[in-house]
Amino acid sequence: MLVGKLDLGDKLFVAPMADVSDMPFRQISKELGAGLCFTQMVSAKGVIENDFDSLRDLAFPRKEKPIGVQFLGNDPEILYSASREIRSYQPDLIDLNCGCPTENVVKCNLGANLLENPALIGRLVSSMVRGAGDIPVSVKLRLGPDRKKVNIFDTAKAAEDNGASLLFIHARAKTDKYHMDPLIEWISEVKKRVSIPVVGNGSVFTPQDAELLRNETGCDSVMVARGALGNPFIFQRFNKLKSEGSDPGQPQIDEVLSVALRHISYLAVEYKEALFLNHAKKHSIWYFRRYPGIKNFVNGLLPLRTREEIENFLKQHASEIKNRNYVESDPSDNDEQFRRRVVFWINQT
């Protein structure tokens, strides 16, 4: 797939995800066959004010290219300045987030709240294009404010008419919950109405989900978000499906353990102890969520306080899975909980 002069090939994209899309996550995704990854979404205002956390989240080594960055912003001049500022970083794509539905984002009139105003989206994109120079600008959209007010044609056209080179379309409305099926037919209709590439997104958890989305909508590529959590194997499997016509299926527990331990080693380099522990535990649970014994796993993992304890615990748990020491309900039940709420091990109040 070509975006301007950038050839993004035929691999799956990896969505920017808050508190997930750090360097270790991107490195593991790339090693297992992902195409373009994104840094975590950052505040455009934070970039021009030289906020340390914003600039840290934008940092990436050259080996991660092609890579995209994603801005949160609602002011044309700030987005212009931020896009101009990060040209020196040489990302391959700069994206405007018009899709994040979380309360702390939309209450600031950012993310999916911008869907209410297609004209503003057009002005924001135009400013980013001016600031970005030769770097392509993309826009992440949802279908509209809610299912009774789907305005994706208006927002997509506003983005295209003002210089966007690529659209990412999450096939849900702002108010939709993740257990609701995405309305992928809208992606098909957008694809017919715009001349720039369209990337589909929404509930892609397997290579077959990605293929179905492409085949039924005609989208140019597919972006994976929650489906990559603890599951970078989806990229490897998709590439095999495309190149050889068959999916090797879910990896054996030894491979899962090996990749999880490698991910933990990258996290240990990236973070100081307290942050490392939180990230290592979160990702470990995602890696092991499909297997029997997940309740024992969570209860045993959360109290641990060192990297060595975590690594030894993962090895022991993998051994117990191989020895079939757990008898419990079908682990696919955990997948269903995960699709509804990715932090499924924390009780809701």
N, C-alpha and C positions, 0 to 999 in steps of 0.2 A: 504494500500500500504506500503510495506516494503522498506526502504532505509538503507541498512546495517542492523543494529540492531534496527533502528528507525521505529516504526509503526506509519504511518501518517493517518491511517484510511481511510475513504471514503468521507471526507469533502473537500470543495473547498479551494484552496490556495489563498492567497491574495498577489498580486505583490508588489514589492517595487516601490514606486512612489515618485519622488522628491517633497518636500514641501507638501506632503500629508501623507506619512506613518509614522507619529509620534505616540507617545504613546496614545493620545486620540483616533486617528483613529483606531489603532490596538485594543484598549480596546473595542470600540463599535463593531468592526467586530467580535471579539471573543465572546462578549456577545450575539450576534445574530447568532452564529453558525459557524463562519469560522474555518477552520483547521489551517494549518501553515500560520503565517503572517511573513512578512519581515520588518526589520528596513529600513530606507531610505538608498539608495546606498551611499557609502562613498568612499573617496579616500584612497587606500591602503597606499599611501605615507603619507597622513595626519595622519593615524593611527600610523605609526612608528615614525613620528615627534611629536607625542603627541599634535596634533592640537585640540584645545578645541572643536570646532564645530563638527569635525569628531567623537571624542570620545563621545560627548553628543548624537549624532545621533545613536550611537551604544548601548547606555544604554537601558536596559529593566528590568522590575521586573520579578521575577521567575514565577509569576502567568500567564505570557504571553507565557510560553513554551507550546508546541514546537514553536520555533522561528528561523528564518534564518537571516543572515546578508549578504549583497551583496557588493562586492568590485568593484571599477573601478581601473584598473591598466594595465600596459603593460610591466612591468619589472619583470622577474622571481624572482630575489632576493628580491625585495621589496614585492612582493606578498607572498613569503615564510615567510619573517619576519612579515608581517602584520597578516598572518594566524596563525603563532606561537604566536604572541602577544595577540590575542583575545581568545586564548584557555581558558584563565582564566575567561572570560565572560561566558563560557559554552553555546554558541549557539548550536542549534541542526543541523544546516546546514550552510555552507559557500559557497556563490555563486560568480561566476565570471561573470560580465556583459559584454557580447559580443552582446548586442542587442539594446542599447540606440542609437537612430539615431539623437539626437539633435545636432545642429551645435557646441555649445560650448563644447560638449563631443568629437565628431568625429574629430574636428580640432586639438585636442591634441593626435590623434591616439589612442583613447580609445573607449570603447563601441562597436558599430556596425562596426567601422573601422577595428577592429581586424578580421572581417570575411574575409578580403583579404588574410589572412595569416594563414591557418589551422595549419601549423607546429609551428608557434609561440603560437597559442592557446594551442597546446599540451604541449609545454614547460611551459607555465604559469600554466596549470592545474597540471602538475607534481610537480612543486614547491609548489603550494598550498597544495597538498596532503601530501607532506613531512612536511610542516609546521603545518598542521591541526591536525596531530595525529589521534585520533580515531573519529574526527568529519567528517562526510561525506562532500564531495565537489561536488557542482553542477555547471552547466554552463547554462546561458541564451543565446540562439542563435536566430538569424533570418535566413531566408532562404538563404541569400547571399547578396552581394553588390547591386544587382538589379535583376530584373526578367529575364534578359538575361544572368545573371551569377549566377545561383542558385548552390551553392556548399555545401548545408546542409549535404550531405552524408560525405563529406570530414571533415567538422568541427565537426560533431557529432562523427565520428570515431576517430578523433584526441583526442577529450575529453575523450571518453570511453577508448581508448588504454592507456591513461596516468593517469587513476585512478579515473575519475569522477564517482560518484555513481548515478547521476540523471541528466537528461536533461530537460530544459524548452525550448519549441520551440514556438516562435511567428511566425505564419504562414504568415508573410509578409517579403519582402526584405527591405534592409536599406533605399532605396529611395522611398518606397511606402508611400502614404498618408493614413491617417486613414479612409477616406471614401471609399478606395478601399477594395473590398472583400478579406479576407484572403484566401490563397490557402491551405486549410486544407488537401488536398490529399497528400501533401508532408509529413505531420506528419505521415500519414499511412505508407508511404514508409520508413521513418526513423525507425518507430517502428519495421518493419520487419528486419531491418539491424543491430540493436543493441540489446544487452542483458540486458542493464540497464533500469530502468523505464523512461518513457517519459511523460511529462506533457504538454498538449496543451494549447495554449494561443492565443487570438486574437478575438476581437469583441464579447465577452461574456457579454451580458446585461441582460439575463433572465435565470432562471433555465433550460428552454427548450433549450437555446443556449448551455449550458454546457452539457446537455444530448446528444444533437445532435453531438457535437464535440467528445464526448467519443464514441458514437455508430458508427459514420462514420469513425473514425480514429483508434479505438482500443487503444487510449492513456490511460495511467494508472490513470490519474487524470487531472483536469483542473485548470488553474490559472486565476483569475479575476483581471483586472486592472481598466480601466475607468468605467466598469459596477458596481463597488462598490462605486463610488463617490455619496454621498447622497443617497445611496441605499444599506446599509448593510443588508437590508431585503432579498437580493438575497440569502444569506447564509441560513437563516431560511427557506426560501421557498424551496431551493434545498434539504435541509435535510428532510423536510416534503415530498417532492416528492419521495425521495429515500426510506423513511421509511414507508410511508402510501400510496404511489402511486398517490397522488394528490397534486396539487399546490394550496395553499390558495389564491394566487393572490396578487396584489398590496395592501398594507395596507391602511386602512382608514386614513383620514387626522389627526385624534386625535392621532393615533399611530406614524405617521410621526412627528407631533409636539413634542410628548413626547421624542422620540429618539433624535431629533434635539436639544432639550433643555438639554438633558443629555450630548450630545456631547459637547455642549457649556460649560457646567459646568466643564467637563474634560479639555477643552482648557483653561479655566480661571485659573485652577491650574497649568497648564504646562507653560504658557507664561505670560510675562509682558504685560502691557496694549496695546502698539502699535501693537505688533505681535498678541496678542489675537484678536484684532479687525479685522485685515486682515483675519486671519484664520476663525473666527466665521462668517464673512460675506460670505466668499467663500463657506464654507460648507453649510451655510443656503440656499444659492441660489441653490446649488445642491440638497438639500433635497426637495425644493419646485418647482423645475423646471418642473415637470410633470403636475402641476395644473394650472388652469386658473388664470389669473392675474399676471403672472410672470413679465411683464413689470412694472406694478405698484409696485410689490414687490421689484425689483431691484432698481427702482428710489427712493423708500422710505427707503430702507435699507442702501444704500451706505453712506448717510450723517450722519448716527448715530454715536455717540461717546462714548457710555458706554454699558456695559453688560446689565444693566437694560433696557435701551432703546431698545436694540436688542431683548431681551426676550419678552418685552411687544409688540413689533411690530410683532413678529412671532405669538404670541397668537391672536392678533387682526386680522392678515391676515388669519390665520386658521379659525377663526370665520366667516370671510367674504366669504371664500371658502365654508364653510358648509351652509351658507345662500344663496349661489348662487348669489352673488353680482357682479360677473364678467361675462361678455359676450364677448368672443373673439374667435379667431380661435382655432381649435383643438390643445390641448396642446401637442399632439404627434409631432407637428411641432417643438416644443422645443427640443424633444428628437433627432430629425434628426439634428438640429443645434448642439446639444451637441456631437453627434457622430462624427461630422466633426471637432469640435473645442470645447474643454471642457470649456474654458472660453468664452462661446458664447455671454455673455452679454456685452463684450467690443468690440466696433467697430474696424474693421480692417482698417488700413490706406494703 
